[in-house]
Amino acid sequence: MLNHRQTKILFESLATLQAIQKQAYQMLMQGLTTTGFSMREWEN
């Protein structure tokens, strides 16, 4: 079982990963906007 400190660290890590994912998605969307591709077109 995790103690309080370990749980806190895991939640902080999750929050950091979510922030990175959000930033990467925003960068992808900006890049797609400049190319004119849709997400579906880019995936294929």
Buried (B, 14 or more C-beta within 10 A) or exposed (E): EEEEEEEEEEEEEEEEEEEEEEEEEEEEEEEBEEEEEEEEEEEE
